[in-house]
Amino acid sequence: MTSRGHAPKACGWQREAIASYCAAISARPDLDDPYYSLADPKTYRFEDEEVIAMHRQ
């Protein structure tokens, strides 16, 4: 699912990319790539709950 967010991100469609990355996190919270992909464009702000979930991994 993470790779589905790469194309929209490359086209500048941030909302679509973010939605795809969040779906990937929901499906597989143990993977780090969706978190990294969200942080990479520096346009997404993680909620406190998301930071806590990352620390649990």
C-alpha positions in Angstrom: 0.0 0.0 0.0 2.9 2.4 0.7 3.9 2.4 -3.0 0.4 3.6 -3.9 1.2 6.8 -2.2 4.5 7.4 -4.1 2.9 8.3 -7.4 0.4 10.9 -6.0 3.3 12.4 -3.9 5.4 12.7 -7.0 2.5 14.5 -8.8 2.1 16.9 -5.8 -1.2 15.4 -4.7 -0.4 15.4 -1.0 -3.9 14.5 0.3 -4.1 11.4 -1.8 -0.5 10.4 -0.8 -1.2 10.9 2.9 -4.4 8.9 2.7 -2.5 6.0 1.1 0.3 6.1 3.6 -2.3 6.2 6.5 -4.1 3.2 5.0 -0.8 1.3 4.8 -0.1 2.1 8.5 -3.6 0.9 9.5 -3.1 -2.3 7.6 0.5 -3.0 8.8 1.5 -0.7 11.7 4.7 -2.8 12.1 6.3 -1.5 8.9 8.4 1.7 9.0 8.2 2.7 5.3 4.7 4.4 5.5 5.8 6.4 8.5 9.0 7.5 6.7 7.0 8.4 3.6 4.7 10.6 5.6 7.6 12.4 7.2 9.6 12.8 4.0 7.6 15.6 2.3 7.6 17.5 5.5 4.0 18.5 5.0 2.4 16.1 7.4 2.3 16.6 11.2 2.0 13.4 13.2 -0.6 13.3 15.9 0.5 12.3 19.4 -1.2 8.9 19.1 0.8 8.2 15.9 4.1 9.1 17.6 3.2 6.8 20.5 2.4 4.0 18.0 5.8 4.5 16.3 7.6 4.2 19.6 5.9 0.9 20.3 7.2 -0.6 17.1 
